[in-house]
Amino acid sequence: MTYPEAIRALNNLAYDAAKACPTEEEKRQLRQICFQLDALVEALPSRTADFRGEVPALQSALVQGARI
């Protein structure tokens, strides 16, 4: 597994854990982890083989002030 694949998988698992969490405090803590992982995923290069340094779409939209 590559680093980008591992970060994406970890992000998905963190969201699954937050959804399944029985207590609100733990769920809040897991959501903080999810948001931190979101930033790492957004910083990854696109999945295309011809990556030329473009900014990931979501990050670019946020920079432009888009409401998501």
C-alpha positions in Angstrom: 0.0 0.0 0.0 1.3 3.4 -0.9 1.3 6.4 1.4 -1.6 8.2 -0.4 -3.6 5.0 -0.3 -2.9 4.5 3.4 -3.9 8.1 4.3 -7.1 7.8 2.3 -7.9 4.4 4.0 -7.1 5.8 7.4 -9.4 8.8 6.7 -12.3 6.5 5.7 -11.7 4.4 8.8 -11.7 7.4 11.1 -15.1 8.5 9.7 -16.5 5.0 10.1 -15.3 5.0 13.8 -16.9 8.4 14.4 -20.2 7.2 13.0 -20.1 4.0 15.2 -18.9 5.7 18.4 -21.4 5.4 21.3 -20.5 8.5 23.2 -20.6 12.1 22.1 -17.2 13.1 23.7 -15.4 10.3 21.8 -17.3 11.1 18.7 -16.2 14.7 19.0 -12.6 13.6 19.4 -12.8 11.3 16.4 -14.2 14.1 14.3 -11.2 16.3 15.1 -9.0 13.5 13.8 -11.2 13.2 10.7 -10.8 16.9 10.0 -7.0 16.6 10.4 -6.9 13.7 8.1 -9.1 15.6 5.6 -6.3 18.2 5.3 -3.7 15.5 4.6 -5.9 13.9 1.9 -6.6 17.2 0.3 -2.8 17.9 0.2 -2.1 14.7 -1.7 -1.5 14.9 -5.4 -4.3 13.9 -7.7 -4.6 10.2 -8.6 -3.7 10.8 -12.2 -0.3 9.5 -13.4 0.5 12.8 -15.1 0.4 15.0 -12.0 2.0 18.4 -12.7 1.5 20.2 -9.4 -2.1 21.2 -9.7 -3.9 22.1 -6.5 -6.5 19.5 -5.4 -10.0 20.5 -6.5 -11.5 20.8 -3.0 -8.6 22.8 -1.6 -8.8 25.1 -4.7 -12.5 25.6 -4.2 -12.0 26.5 -0.5 -9.3 29.0 -1.4 -11.7 30.6 -3.8 -14.4 30.9 -1.0 -16.8 28.3 -2.3 -19.5 27.1 0.1 -19.3 23.3 0.2 
